[in-house]
Amino acid sequence: MDQTTTQASGSTLRSEASADRERLLSHLRDAVTDAEQWLSTAAKDGTADIEHAKTAFKETLQTAKTDLLRLENSMLARSKLAAQATDTYVHDHPWGAVALGAAVGVLAGLLIGANQR
């Protein structure tokens, strides 16, 4: 997989994940709103309205679950794509990867040492 294809795929997955995240948040807001309406209806009205509110809440919750699974799949795909890009980079530039790892290790050591003083 070349770098252009990887970047295009990453951009597409990022926009899909963002849209899925927004959709999930919207459905969760709807679920909370439905729950509030259900509770207020339960306090005021009879069982017919409660059953209707309960059914609407279950549907909203099911939609939110579906969107959560879609978001999870999108995040897994992005993670796999990032791992593939990292693997390709390390194979193409092994010494650069070693140098980067060493630099991160030195910085982590300095930060840990500074916090212990």
WORA-V899848 format. One record per backbone hydrogen bond with DSSP energy under -1.0 kcal/mol. CO is the residue of the C=O (numbers start at 1). NH is the residue of the N-H. E is the energy in kcal/mol with one decimal. If there is no record, write none. Layout:
# WORA-V899848
co->CO nh->NH e->E
co->CO nh->NH e->E
This chain:
# WORA-V899848
co->2 nh->6 e->-2.2
co->3 nh->7 e->-2.7
co->4 nh->8 e->-2.5
co->5 nh->9 e->-2.7
co->6 nh->10 e->-2.5
co->7 nh->11 e->-2.4
co->8 nh->12 e->-2.3
co->9 nh->13 e->-2.7
co->10 nh->14 e->-2.3
co->11 nh->15 e->-2.3
co->12 nh->16 e->-2.3
co->13 nh->17 e->-2.7
co->14 nh->18 e->-2.3
co->15 nh->19 e->-2.3
co->16 nh->20 e->-2.6
co->17 nh->21 e->-2.6
co->18 nh->22 e->-2.4
co->19 nh->23 e->-2.4
co->20 nh->24 e->-2.6
co->21 nh->25 e->-2.6
co->22 nh->26 e->-2.2
co->23 nh->27 e->-2.4
co->24 nh->28 e->-2.5
co->25 nh->29 e->-2.4
co->26 nh->30 e->-2.3
co->27 nh->31 e->-2.3
co->28 nh->32 e->-2.3
co->29 nh->33 e->-2.6
co->30 nh->34 e->-3.0
co->31 nh->35 e->-2.4
co->32 nh->36 e->-2.4
co->33 nh->37 e->-2.5
co->34 nh->38 e->-2.7
co->35 nh->39 e->-2.5
co->36 nh->40 e->-2.3
co->37 nh->41 e->-2.7
co->38 nh->42 e->-2.6
co->39 nh->43 e->-1.6
co->40 nh->44 e->-1.2
co->41 nh->45 e->-3.1
co->46 nh->50 e->-1.2
co->47 nh->51 e->-2.4
co->48 nh->52 e->-1.8
co->49 nh->53 e->-2.5
co->50 nh->54 e->-2.7
co->51 nh->55 e->-2.4
co->52 nh->56 e->-2.3
co->53 nh->57 e->-2.4
co->54 nh->58 e->-2.4
co->55 nh->59 e->-2.1
co->56 nh->60 e->-2.2
co->57 nh->61 e->-2.6
co->58 nh->62 e->-2.3
co->59 nh->63 e->-2.2
co->60 nh->64 e->-2.2
co->61 nh->65 e->-2.2
co->62 nh->66 e->-2.3
co->63 nh->67 e->-2.3
co->64 nh->68 e->-2.3
co->65 nh->69 e->-2.2
co->66 nh->70 e->-2.1
co->67 nh->71 e->-2.5
co->68 nh->72 e->-2.4
co->69 nh->73 e->-2.4
co->70 nh->74 e->-2.2
co->71 nh->75 e->-2.5
co->72 nh->76 e->-2.4
co->73 nh->77 e->-2.2
co->74 nh->78 e->-2.3
co->75 nh->79 e->-2.4
co->76 nh->80 e->-2.5
co->77 nh->81 e->-2.3
co->78 nh->82 e->-2.5
co->79 nh->83 e->-2.4
co->80 nh->84 e->-2.3
co->81 nh->85 e->-2.4
co->82 nh->86 e->-2.5
co->83 nh->87 e->-2.5
co->84 nh->88 e->-2.5
co->85 nh->89 e->-2.4
co->86 nh->90 e->-2.7
co->87 nh->91 e->-2.2
co->88 nh->92 e->-2.2
co->89 nh->93 e->-2.7
co->93 nh->97 e->-1.9
co->94 nh->98 e->-1.9
co->95 nh->99 e->-2.6
co->96 nh->100 e->-2.5
co->97 nh->101 e->-2.4
co->98 nh->102 e->-2.4
co->99 nh->103 e->-2.6
co->100 nh->104 e->-2.5
co->101 nh->105 e->-2.2
co->102 nh->106 e->-2.5
co->103 nh->107 e->-2.5
co->104 nh->108 e->-2.5
co->105 nh->109 e->-2.3
co->106 nh->110 e->-2.5
co->107 nh->111 e->-2.5
co->108 nh->112 e->-2.5
co->109 nh->113 e->-2.6
co->110 nh->114 e->-2.3
co->111 nh->115 e->-1.8
co->112 nh->116 e->-1.2
